[in-house]
Amino acid sequence: MAITELLIQSTLKVCIDPNTGKDFVSSKSARNIKINGNDVSVDIVLGYPAKSIFDSLQKQVAEALLNLEGIGRVTVNVSSKIVAHKAQQGVTLLPNVKNIIAVASGKGGVGKSTTSANLALALAAEGANVGLLDADIYGPSQPQMLGISGRPESVDGKSMEPLLAHGIQAMSIGFLIDTDTPMVWRGPMVTGALEQLLRDTNWHDLDYLIIDLPPGTGDIQLTLAQKIPVTGAVIVTTPQDIALLDARKGLKMFEKVNIPILGIVENMSTHICSQCGHEEPIFGAGGGALMAHDYSVDLLGSLPLDINIRTQADSGKPTVIADPDSRVAHIYKEIARKAAIKIANASLDYSTKFPNIVIQNT
């Protein structure tokens, strides 16, 4: 049997990406098919970071091609290419930042900042270039969670260099003030500080910028929706009814300003006893799944109430870094992958592709 490109494509059409549920041809992941006699090489280019599963995808595609009659040597190269996607209408993308993910909750104390840090670190662990902006001006927590301190450097006296922690870039008002200094600012000052932290930081070629929002639906959230190019939002909640009430408000706010909801993360879904390992849903069960169903969005993942999540974040090494092979780290990576896939399936941003129109007298 002659090995042709049509035969190779037909084979790849029945190879399904387990993360997206799409075949590698219709998703346009299969590229650069080369045939040399009976030898075949193909590139699989994913639109989302997935470094931890490159080997399994490579094996899956190679085995499918090796089943072809008369096939010779098969070479499969798997990689990721993250591109910029659309934000709200009328808001242009930031330079050197392809996609912005807002992590929000209507209520405090549901683990939003811990989720933000682990989401950023999980995306980085999967091969993406990631930044984390702590937008909680009144109560910045990312400096402690990431285990970093000090003042940002400024080369030109106008902009700031992000601090580095565990392979990601970070910026927070906590880097600019003493830890015991209260921020007694009114709304306009807070929103101005957020914009300055975002736009005056020299982010370096970010695939994703995670913004850890304060709880609520106030000035900062409205500024984010109106002036900052957000690709999508992740809503964090717990299963209990009170938290879900506020989470629904946060979700509806993003819907009203046309920011896509990437999905819901349910924290504290079950309590795991550190002594015997017994699990119990002390905050209720199924709340996140019910909310996801009611609003036709995805439940990205459910995380247990595990003492290790808290102690690791408090020590400056969140779970994805402190225990990367643990069940909880695996859940965070799965959440990150699902959110990235939602972004990859969204509309692309072509604003940089169009030429500038210049009118000149000739």
C-alpha positions as CSV (number, residue, x, y, z in Angstrom):
1,M,0.0,0.0,0.0
2,A,1.4,3.4,-1.0
3,I,1.7,5.8,1.9
4,T,0.0,9.1,0.9
5,E,-0.8,12.3,2.7
6,L,-4.5,11.5,2.3
7,L,-4.0,8.2,4.0
8,I,-2.1,9.9,6.9
9,Q,-4.8,12.5,7.3
10,S,-7.5,9.8,7.3
11,T,-5.7,8.0,10.1
12,L,-5.2,11.2,12.1
13,K,-8.9,11.9,11.8
14,V,-9.7,8.9,14.0
15,C,-7.0,10.0,16.6
16,I,-8.9,11.9,19.3
17,D,-7.2,14.4,21.6
18,P,-8.4,13.1,25.0
19,N,-8.4,16.7,26.4
20,T,-10.4,18.4,23.7
21,G,-12.5,15.5,22.3
22,K,-11.5,16.5,18.8
23,D,-9.4,14.7,16.2
24,F,-6.1,16.2,15.3
25,V,-7.1,17.1,11.7
26,S,-10.4,19.0,12.4
27,S,-8.6,20.8,15.3
28,K,-5.8,21.8,12.9
29,S,-3.3,20.3,15.3
30,A,-1.7,18.0,12.7
31,R,0.7,20.0,10.6
32,N,3.8,19.6,8.4
33,I,3.1,16.1,7.3
34,K,6.1,14.8,5.4
35,I,6.5,11.5,3.5
36,N,9.8,10.1,2.4
37,G,9.2,6.7,0.8
38,N,7.4,4.8,3.5
39,D,8.7,7.0,6.3
40,V,6.4,9.6,7.8
41,S,6.8,12.6,10.1
42,V,4.1,14.8,11.5
43,D,3.9,17.7,13.9
44,I,1.1,17.9,16.5
45,V,0.8,21.5,17.6
46,L,-1.6,22.0,20.5
47,G,-3.3,25.3,21.2
48,Y,-2.9,24.9,24.9
49,P,0.0,24.0,27.2
50,A,0.2,20.3,28.0
51,K,3.9,19.4,28.6
52,S,3.0,16.7,31.0
53,I,1.0,14.7,28.3
54,F,3.3,15.3,25.3
55,D,4.7,11.7,25.6
56,S,1.3,10.1,25.8
57,L,0.0,12.0,22.8
58,Q,3.1,11.2,20.8
59,K,2.7,7.5,21.6
60,Q,-1.0,7.6,20.7
61,V,-0.4,9.2,17.2
62,A,2.7,7.1,16.5
63,E,0.9,3.8,17.3
64,A,-2.0,4.8,15.0
65,L,0.3,5.5,12.1
66,L,2.4,2.3,12.7
67,N,-0.8,0.3,12.2
68,L,-0.8,1.3,8.5
69,E,0.2,-1.4,6.1
70,G,3.6,-0.8,4.6
71,I,4.5,2.0,7.0
72,G,8.2,2.5,7.7
73,R,9.7,4.8,10.4
74,V,7.3,7.2,12.1
75,T,8.3,10.5,13.7
76,V,5.8,12.5,15.7
77,N,6.7,15.8,17.3
78,V,4.3,17.2,19.9
79,S,4.4,20.9,21.0
80,S,2.2,23.8,22.1
81,K,1.7,27.2,20.5
82,I,-0.3,29.7,22.5
83,V,-1.8,32.6,20.6
84,A,-3.7,35.7,21.5
85,H,-7.5,35.6,21.7
86,K,-10.1,38.3,21.7
87,A,-11.1,40.3,24.8
88,Q,-14.0,42.6,25.3
89,Q,-15.0,44.7,22.3
90,G,-13.2,48.0,22.1
91,V,-10.4,47.0,24.5
92,T,-7.0,46.4,22.9
93,L,-4.6,43.7,24.1
94,L,-1.7,44.6,26.3
95,P,1.8,44.4,24.7
96,N,3.6,41.2,25.5
97,V,0.5,39.6,27.1
98,K,-1.5,37.2,24.9
99,N,-4.3,36.2,27.2
100,I,-5.6,37.5,30.5
101,I,-7.5,35.2,32.9
102,A,-9.4,36.8,35.8
103,V,-9.9,34.7,38.9
104,A,-12.9,35.9,40.9
105,S,-15.3,35.1,43.6
106,G,-18.3,36.9,45.0
107,K,-17.3,36.0,48.6
108,G,-14.0,36.1,50.5
109,G,-12.5,33.1,52.1
110,V,-13.2,30.6,49.4
111,G,-9.6,30.0,48.4
112,K,-9.5,32.3,45.4
113,S,-5.9,33.5,45.9
114,T,-4.7,29.9,46.5
115,T,-6.4,28.9,43.3
116,S,-4.9,31.8,41.4
117,A,-1.4,30.9,42.5
118,N,-1.7,27.2,41.8
119,L,-3.4,27.9,38.4
120,A,-0.5,30.2,37.4
121,L,2.0,27.6,38.5
122,A,0.2,24.8,36.8
123,L,0.1,26.6,33.5
124,A,3.8,27.3,33.8
125,A,4.5,23.6,34.7
126,E,2.7,22.7,31.5
127,G,5.1,24.8,29.5
128,A,3.4,28.2,29.3
129,N,5.0,31.6,30.0
130,V,2.9,32.9,32.9
131,G,2.4,36.1,35.0
132,L,0.4,36.6,38.1
133,L,-1.0,40.0,39.1
134,D,-2.3,40.4,42.6
135,A,-5.2,42.8,42.2
136,D,-6.3,42.8,45.8
137,I,-5.0,46.2,46.8
138,Y,-6.5,46.1,50.3
139,G,-5.3,42.6,51.2
140,P,-2.5,41.4,48.9
141,S,-1.6,37.8,49.6
142,Q,0.4,36.6,46.7
143,P,3.8,37.8,48.0
144,Q,3.5,35.4,50.9
145,M,2.0,32.6,48.8
146,L,4.8,32.8,46.3
147,G,7.4,33.3,48.9
148,I,8.9,36.5,47.5
149,S,9.5,39.9,48.9
150,G,11.5,43.1,48.0
151,R,10.9,46.0,45.8
152,P,10.5,45.8,42.0
153,E,13.4,47.3,40.0
154,S,12.9,50.1,37.5
155,V,15.4,50.6,34.7
156,D,13.9,53.8,33.2
157,G,12.2,55.2,36.4
158,K,8.8,54.8,34.8
159,S,8.1,51.1,34.6
160,M,8.7,48.2,36.9
161,E,10.2,44.8,36.4
162,P,8.1,41.9,37.7
163,L,9.5,39.7,40.5
164,L,10.2,36.1,39.7
165,A,9.0,33.1,41.7
166,H,8.9,29.4,40.8
167,G,9.2,30.3,37.1
168,I,6.4,32.8,36.9
169,Q,6.4,36.6,36.8
170,A,4.5,38.4,39.6
171,M,3.4,41.9,40.6
172,S,1.6,43.0,43.7
173,I,1.0,46.2,45.7
174,G,2.5,44.1,48.5
175,F,5.9,44.5,46.9
176,L,5.6,48.3,47.2
177,I,4.4,48.7,50.8
178,D,5.3,47.3,54.2
179,T,3.4,44.2,55.2
180,D,1.7,45.9,58.2
181,T,0.7,49.1,56.3
182,P,-3.1,49.4,55.7
183,M,-4.3,50.7,52.4
184,V,-6.8,53.3,53.4
185,W,-7.6,54.4,49.9
186,R,-10.9,55.2,48.2
187,G,-12.2,53.6,45.1
188,P,-10.6,55.8,42.4
189,M,-7.2,55.5,44.0
190,V,-7.6,51.7,44.2
191,T,-8.6,51.4,40.5
192,G,-5.8,53.7,39.5
193,A,-3.3,51.6,41.4
194,L,-4.6,48.4,39.7
195,E,-4.2,50.0,36.2
196,Q,-0.7,51.2,37.1
197,L,0.4,47.8,38.4
198,L,-0.9,46.2,35.2
199,R,0.3,48.6,32.6
200,D,3.5,49.9,34.1
201,T,4.9,46.4,34.7
202,N,7.3,45.1,32.0
203,W,5.7,41.7,31.5
204,H,7.9,39.5,29.3
205,D,6.2,37.6,26.5
206,L,3.4,36.2,28.6
207,D,1.1,33.5,27.2
208,Y,-1.2,34.0,30.2
209,L,-1.5,36.6,32.8
210,I,-3.6,35.5,35.8
211,I,-5.3,38.3,37.7
212,D,-6.2,37.5,41.3
213,L,-9.2,39.7,42.0
214,P,-10.5,40.8,45.4
215,P,-13.9,39.4,46.3
216,G,-17.0,41.2,45.4
217,T,-18.4,43.1,42.3
218,G,-17.1,46.6,43.0
219,D,-14.8,49.2,41.5
220,I,-11.9,46.9,40.7
221,Q,-14.1,44.4,39.0
222,L,-15.8,47.1,36.9
223,T,-12.4,48.6,36.0
224,L,-11.2,45.2,34.9
225,A,-14.3,44.7,32.8
226,Q,-14.2,48.1,31.1
227,K,-10.5,48.9,30.6
228,I,-8.5,45.7,30.8
229,P,-8.6,43.1,28.0
230,V,-9.8,40.0,29.8
231,T,-9.9,36.8,27.7
232,G,-12.0,34.8,30.2
233,A,-12.9,34.5,33.9
234,V,-12.7,31.6,36.4
235,I,-15.2,31.7,39.2
236,V,-14.1,30.2,42.6
237,T,-16.7,29.0,45.1
238,T,-17.3,26.5,47.8
239,P,-20.3,24.1,47.8
240,Q,-22.2,25.9,50.6
241,D,-25.3,27.9,49.6
242,I,-24.0,31.3,51.0
243,A,-20.8,31.1,48.9
244,L,-22.8,30.0,45.8
245,L,-25.1,33.0,46.2
246,D,-22.2,35.4,45.9
247,A,-20.4,33.4,43.2
248,R,-23.5,33.6,41.0
249,K,-23.4,37.4,41.3
250,G,-19.8,37.4,40.2
251,L,-20.6,35.2,37.3
252,K,-23.5,37.4,36.2
253,M,-21.3,40.5,36.4
254,F,-18.9,39.0,33.9
255,E,-21.7,38.0,31.6
256,K,-23.1,41.5,31.6
257,V,-19.8,42.9,30.4
258,N,-19.3,40.2,27.8
259,I,-16.4,38.5,29.4
260,P,-16.5,34.7,28.8
261,I,-16.7,32.4,31.7
262,L,-14.1,29.7,31.4
263,G,-15.6,27.7,34.2
264,I,-16.1,27.2,37.9
265,V,-13.6,25.8,40.5
266,E,-15.2,24.3,43.6
267,N,-12.9,24.5,46.6
268,M,-13.4,22.6,49.9
269,S,-15.7,20.1,48.2
270,T,-14.8,17.5,50.8
271,H,-12.8,17.5,54.0
272,I,-9.9,15.0,54.1
273,C,-8.9,14.0,57.6
274,S,-5.1,14.3,58.0
275,Q,-5.1,11.4,60.5
276,C,-7.2,8.7,58.8
277,G,-7.9,10.0,55.3
278,H,-11.7,9.9,55.7
279,E,-13.5,12.3,53.4
280,E,-16.7,14.2,54.4
281,P,-18.5,17.0,52.5
282,I,-18.8,19.3,55.5
283,F,-19.8,22.3,53.3
284,G,-22.3,20.4,51.3
285,A,-22.0,18.6,48.1
286,G,-22.6,19.3,44.4
287,G,-23.0,23.0,44.7
288,G,-20.4,23.9,42.1
289,A,-21.8,21.3,39.6
290,L,-25.3,22.6,40.1
291,M,-24.2,26.2,39.5
292,A,-22.3,25.1,36.4
293,H,-25.4,23.4,35.1
294,D,-27.6,26.4,35.8
295,Y,-25.4,28.7,33.8
296,S,-24.3,26.3,31.1
297,V,-20.6,26.6,32.0
298,D,-18.0,24.0,32.8
299,L,-17.0,22.8,36.2
300,L,-13.3,22.9,35.8
301,G,-12.5,20.9,38.9
302,S,-13.3,20.3,42.6
303,L,-10.6,20.5,45.3
304,P,-10.7,19.0,48.8
305,L,-10.4,20.9,52.0
306,D,-6.8,19.6,52.7
307,I,-4.5,21.0,55.3
308,N,-1.6,20.6,53.0
309,I,-3.0,23.2,50.5
310,R,-3.1,25.8,53.3
311,T,0.3,25.0,54.8
312,Q,2.0,24.9,51.5
313,A,0.6,28.2,50.4
314,D,1.4,29.8,53.7
315,S,5.0,28.6,53.4
316,G,5.5,30.2,50.0
317,K,5.4,27.0,48.0
318,P,1.9,26.3,46.7
319,T,0.9,22.7,46.1
320,V,1.8,22.5,42.4
321,I,5.4,23.4,43.5
322,A,5.6,21.7,46.9
323,D,4.1,18.4,45.9
324,P,3.8,18.3,42.1
325,D,2.9,14.6,41.9
326,S,0.1,14.7,44.4
327,R,-3.6,14.2,43.7
328,V,-4.3,17.9,44.4
329,A,-1.5,19.1,42.1
330,H,-2.9,16.9,39.4
331,I,-6.4,18.5,39.9
332,Y,-4.9,22.0,39.6
333,K,-3.1,21.0,36.4
334,E,-6.3,19.6,35.0
335,I,-8.1,22.8,35.9
336,A,-5.4,24.8,34.1
337,R,-5.5,22.6,31.0
338,K,-9.3,22.9,30.8
339,A,-9.2,26.7,31.1
340,A,-6.5,26.9,28.5
341,I,-8.5,24.7,26.1
342,K,-11.5,26.9,26.5
343,I,-9.3,29.9,25.5
344,A,-7.8,28.0,22.6
345,N,-11.3,27.3,21.3
346,A,-12.3,31.0,21.5
347,S,-12.0,33.5,18.7
348,L,-8.5,34.7,17.8
349,D,-7.4,38.3,18.0
350,Y,-6.4,39.7,14.6
351,S,-5.9,43.3,15.7
352,T,-2.1,43.0,15.2
353,K,-2.5,41.6,11.7
354,F,-4.1,44.6,10.1
355,P,-1.8,47.3,8.8
356,N,-2.0,50.9,10.1
357,I,-3.6,53.2,7.6
358,V,-1.6,56.4,7.1
359,I,-2.9,59.3,5.0
360,Q,-0.2,61.3,3.3
361,N,-0.2,64.2,0.8
362,T,1.4,63.1,-2.4
